[in-house]
Amino acid sequence: MDLNLDIGLLIWTLITFAGLIAVLSRFAWKPLRRLLDERQDMISSSIEEARAGRDEARKLVLENEEKMRQAREEMHKIVEEGHKLSEEIRGEAREKAGERTAAMIEEARREIERETKKSLEELKATVAGLAVRVSRQVIGENLDEKRHEQIADEFIEKLRKSRDNKRS
């Protein structure tokens, strides 16, 4: 193997290499560098957009959670108001039922009182009529003890029958 260096070939190789570097740097290096810079800018902007999107998504999640919390609170308030309203309605219904019951009891008491007074008046009239008849019989007849008892028994019996007829 021959390791001789040919200086001419070496110089032409260096000139060719320098020319290639000059041509590449003038025509290829700048466009490649520009493409790489554009690519890097695009990647950086995509990363920024992704971060902004992530931050926006977090913000939306927090807003949604807050809205859900507010909706739950509102729902609980509405349910609580519904319970209070139903309790008020039940209380009013109980109160009205109590008032109606008291009114019905009072009306029944008045009706009983009227009927009692009416019965007493009728009884007084009947007793008075019977007393008058008994008195006529007593005055009209000369009574012995036995007849007097018989008239009194008849009077009591008529009184009982009259009272029984009134009850029916």
FIVOVO-653529 format. One line per field, with one value per residue: residue in one letter; x, y, z of N, C-alpha, C in turn. Coordinates in steps of 0.05 Angstrom, whole numbers. Layout:
<sekols>
aa (a,...)
n_east (X,...)
n_north (Y,...)
n_up (Z,...)
ca_east (X,...)
ca_north (Y,...)
ca_up (Z,...)
c_east (X,...)
c_north (Y,...)
c_up (Z,...)
</sekols>
This chain:
<sekols>
aa (m,d,l,n,l,d,i,g,l,l,i,w,t,l,i,t,f,a,g,l,i,a,v,l,s,r,f,a,w,k,p,l,r,r,l,l,d,e,r,q,d,m,i,s,s,s,i,e,e,a,r,a,g,r,d,e,a,r,k,l,v,l,e,n,e,e,k,m,r,q,a,r,e,e,m,h,k,i,v,e,e,g,h,k,l,s,e,e,i,r,g,e,a,r,e,k,a,g,e,r,t,a,a,m,i,e,e,a,r,r,e,i,e,r,e,t,k,k,s,l,e,e,l,k,a,t,v,a,g,l,a,v,r,v,s,r,q,v,i,g,e,n,l,d,e,k,r,h,e,q,i,a,d,e,f,i,e,k,l,r,k,s,r,d,n,k,r,s)
n_east (16,9,27,30,22,-14,-5,-30,-78,-99,-104,-142,-184,-194,-208,-254,-285,-291,-317,-364,-383,-391,-430,-470,-479,-496,-540,-568,-561,-583,-638,-650,-639,-677,-724,-719,-721,-773,-801,-788,-811,-864,-873,-864,-905,-948,-942,-950,-1003,-1027,-1016,-1045,-1096,-1101,-1100,-1146,-1184,-1179,-1197,-1250,-1268,-1265,-1302,-1348,-1352,-1362,-1411,-1441,-1439,-1466,-1515,-1530,-1534,-1577,-1616,-1620,-1639,-1689,-1714,-1715,-1747,-1793,-1805,-1814,-1858,-1895,-1901,-1923,-1972,-1994,-1999,-2035,-2078,-2089,-2102,-2147,-2180,-2186,-2212,-2259,-2279,-2286,-2326,-2366,-2375,-2393,-2439,-2469,-2474,-2506,-2552,-2567,-2579,-2622,-2659,-2665,-2688,-2734,-2757,-2764,-2801,-2844,-2853,-2867,-2915,-2944,-2945,-2972,-3021,-3037,-3038,-3080,-3122,-3120,-3133,-3185,-3209,-3201,-3228,-3278,-3293,-3305,-3254,-3226,-3174,-3152,-3170,-3144,-3090,-3092,-3105,-3059,-3020,-3038,-3029,-2973,-2959,-2980,-2947,-2897,-2905,-2914,-2864,-2832,-2853,-2836,-2781,-2774)
n_north (-23,41,100,151,219,258,322,357,332,334,389,401,371,396,447,434,414,461,492,463,469,524,530,499,526,575,563,518,513,559,557,506,517,557,527,490,527,547,501,491,537,527,480,500,538,504,475,517,530,482,483,529,511,469,498,529,487,468,514,515,466,478,520,493,456,493,513,467,458,503,493,447,468,503,466,439,480,489,440,441,486,465,424,455,484,443,425,471,472,423,436,478,451,415,451,476,431,420,467,461,414,431,469,436,404,443,460,411,408,453,437,392,417,450,410,385,427,433,382,384,426,403,360,387,410,364,341,380,378,326,331,366,335,292,320,336,286,272,311,305,254,219,199,140,109,68,79,127,112,81,120,151,114,104,155,159,117,136,180,156,128,172,197,156,154,204,198,161)
n_up (0,-17,11,-8,-13,-55,-70,-104,-115,-64,-56,-95,-76,-28,-47,-77,-36,-4,-41,-46,5,6,-34,-13,35,16,-18,3,59,86,69,92,145,154,146,188,231,223,232,285,308,296,325,377,379,376,423,459,446,461,516,528,513,550,597,589,587,640,666,647,668,723,724,708,751,792,775,778,833,850,826,854,906,897,883,931,963,938,947,1003,1011,989,1025,1071,1053,1045,1097,1120,1092,1109,1163,1161,1139,1180,1220,1197,1193,1247,1262,1232,1255,1308,1298,1278,1323,1359,1332,1334,1389,1399,1370,1399,1446,1430,1415,1464,1494,1465,1473,1528,1531,1504,1538,1584,1566,1556,1607,1634,1608,1621,1676,1681,1661,1697,1742,1730,1729,1782,1809,1787,1804,1863,1900,1923,1961,1931,1879,1871,1869,1824,1784,1787,1772,1719,1698,1702,1668,1619,1614,1608,1560,1526,1529,1507,1456,1437,1435,1394)
ca_east (0,26,15,40,2,-12,-12,-48,-104,-107,-113,-167,-204,-201,-223,-280,-300,-297,-337,-388,-393,-401,-455,-490,-487,-510,-565,-582,-559,-602,-666,-653,-640,-703,-744,-716,-731,-802,-811,-785,-831,-890,-874,-866,-932,-966,-939,-964,-1032,-1035,-1017,-1068,-1120,-1103,-1108,-1174,-1199,-1180,-1215,-1277,-1275,-1270,-1327,-1370,-1355,-1375,-1439,-1454,-1442,-1488,-1540,-1537,-1544,-1603,-1634,-1625,-1657,-1716,-1725,-1720,-1771,-1816,-1811,-1826,-1885,-1913,-1907,-1942,-1997,-2004,-2007,-2059,-2099,-2096,-2116,-2174,-2196,-2192,-2233,-2284,-2288,-2297,-2351,-2386,-2382,-2409,-2466,-2482,-2482,-2530,-2574,-2576,-2591,-2648,-2676,-2670,-2707,-2760,-2769,-2773,-2826,-2865,-2858,-2882,-2942,-2957,-2949,-2993,-3046,-3044,-3045,-3107,-3141,-3121,-3147,-3213,-3219,-3201,-3250,-3303,-3298,-3298,-3233,-3216,-3144,-3145,-3174,-3123,-3066,-3097,-3103,-3030,-3006,-3045,-3016,-2945,-2957,-2983,-2923,-2876,-2911,-2910,-2835,-2821,-2861,-2820,-2754,-2775)
ca_north (0,64,122,177,239,275,348,369,320,344,416,401,360,418,468,423,413,488,501,450,482,551,527,489,547,596,555,498,517,579,546,485,530,570,505,481,548,547,476,496,556,513,462,517,550,481,470,539,526,459,493,547,494,455,518,535,464,469,535,506,446,492,535,473,446,514,514,443,463,523,479,429,485,513,443,434,502,485,417,450,502,447,411,475,490,420,425,492,463,403,450,493,431,405,473,479,408,425,487,449,395,446,481,414,396,465,458,388,415,471,421,376,436,457,387,381,447,426,359,393,441,384,345,405,412,338,338,399,367,303,340,377,312,278,337,334,261,272,329,293,229,217,179,126,105,50,93,148,98,73,143,159,94,110,179,152,101,154,197,139,124,197,201,136,163,227,188,146)
ca_up (0,-21,26,-18,-15,-78,-60,-124,-110,-38,-59,-110,-58,-9,-62,-83,-10,3,-60,-39,30,-1,-49,6,55,2,-29,18,88,95,68,112,172,155,150,216,249,221,245,314,315,294,348,400,380,382,452,473,442,478,543,531,513,575,617,584,596,669,673,641,688,748,721,709,778,807,767,789,862,853,819,877,927,889,884,960,972,927,961,1030,1010,984,1051,1088,1043,1050,1126,1124,1081,1127,1188,1155,1136,1207,1233,1185,1201,1275,1264,1223,1275,1330,1289,1277,1351,1370,1319,1346,1417,1397,1361,1422,1465,1419,1417,1493,1502,1452,1487,1554,1527,1497,1562,1602,1556,1561,1636,1642,1598,1637,1702,1679,1658,1722,1761,1723,1738,1811,1818,1777,1818,1891,1898,1947,1960,1909,1854,1870,1860,1796,1768,1787,1755,1691,1691,1699,1644,1597,1613,1597,1532,1512,1527,1489,1429,1430,1429,1369)
c_east (18,12,26,17,7,-22,-32,-76,-115,-118,-140,-189,-213,-216,-251,-297,-309,-319,-365,-400,-404,-427,-477,-499,-502,-538,-581,-582,-580,-631,-670,-656,-668,-725,-743,-727,-762,-814,-810,-806,-859,-894,-878,-894,-953,-966,-953,-994,-1042,-1036,-1041,-1094,-1123,-1112,-1138,-1192,-1201,-1199,-1244,-1286,-1282,-1297,-1351,-1374,-1369,-1405,-1454,-1459,-1465,-1515,-1549,-1548,-1572,-1624,-1641,-1644,-1685,-1729,-1732,-1745,-1796,-1824,-1825,-1855,-1904,-1920,-1927,-1970,-2010,-2015,-2033,-2083,-2108,-2112,-2144,-2192,-2204,-2214,-2260,-2296,-2300,-2324,-2373,-2395,-2400,-2437,-2482,-2491,-2506,-2555,-2585,-2590,-2619,-2668,-2684,-2691,-2735,-2773,-2779,-2800,-2849,-2873,-2874,-2912,-2958,-2964,-2972,-3020,-3055,-3052,-3074,-3127,-3143,-3137,-3177,-3225,-3221,-3225,-3277,-3310,-3291,-3278,-3228,-3187,-3137,-3148,-3153,-3097,-3068,-3094,-3073,-3015,-3013,-3031,-2986,-2941,-2960,-2958,-2900,-2880,-2906,-2880,-2823,-2829,-2844,-2792,-2753,-2778)
c_north (25,88,149,196,256,302,361,358,331,372,417,389,382,440,459,423,441,499,489,463,509,549,518,511,569,587,535,503,537,569,524,497,544,549,494,501,549,523,480,516,544,494,478,529,528,475,492,537,503,468,512,531,479,474,526,512,463,490,527,485,459,507,515,461,467,515,490,446,482,510,461,445,495,490,438,455,497,461,425,467,485,433,430,481,467,419,447,484,443,416,465,474,421,427,477,455,410,445,476,430,409,459,460,406,418,464,434,394,433,456,404,394,444,434,381,402,441,403,367,409,423,368,362,407,387,334,356,389,344,311,352,355,297,294,336,308,260,289,316,268,232,193,166,121,88,64,115,135,90,97,152,140,98,135,174,136,118,171,181,134,149,202,182,144,186,218,174,165)
c_up (0,-7,16,-20,-40,-70,-79,-119,-83,-41,-74,-93,-39,-23,-68,-58,-2,-15,-53,-14,23,-15,-30,25,41,-7,-12,48,98,92,88,140,175,160,178,236,248,235,275,323,316,318,374,402,386,412,467,470,459,507,548,531,539,597,614,593,626,679,669,661,714,747,722,737,796,801,778,819,867,847,842,900,921,891,914,971,963,942,990,1031,1005,1009,1070,1079,1048,1080,1133,1115,1099,1153,1184,1152,1163,1222,1223,1193,1230,1278,1255,1243,1299,1323,1288,1305,1363,1358,1330,1374,1417,1389,1384,1442,1456,1422,1446,1502,1490,1466,1514,1552,1521,1522,1582,1593,1561,1590,1645,1633,1614,1665,1703,1677,1684,1743,1756,1734,1769,1821,1810,1793,1848,1893,1925,1942,1936,1882,1850,1860,1831,1777,1765,1770,1725,1681,1685,1673,1619,1592,1600,1567,1515,1508,1507,1460,1419,1422,1402,1347)
</sekols>
